[in-house]
Amino acid sequence: MMVFENAALALDAAEKGFGIVLESNLLSAEAETAGRLVPIFPEYQRDGREHKLMWREKRGAEPKIRSFRDWLESQLRYDFVDEEAYEPVAALVD
């Protein structure tokens, strides 16, 4: 795992395919607009949230990356509602 103290370095590493980045919408907007990074789970992005989990779109076709994405999505069973309560994400509940 790589850890950066600078958002620009973290975004650059993700753009070069070294992994994923959790970064603010403000700092990641240019990379997203240019298509260098895409949100991993745009369907889970809630209005007003300040951060996105992003990666290079090409990486999503790799088996190990697909496995990670599938695992991560399985962990998104609950969505933050307020500071004390969670509720199931409707899209994942049968």
Secondary structure, 3 states (H helix, E strand, C coil): CCCCCCHHHHHHHHHCCCCCEEEEHHHHHHHHHCCCCEECCHHHCCCCCCEEEEECHHHHHCHHHHHHHHHHHHHCCEEECCCCCEEECHHHCC
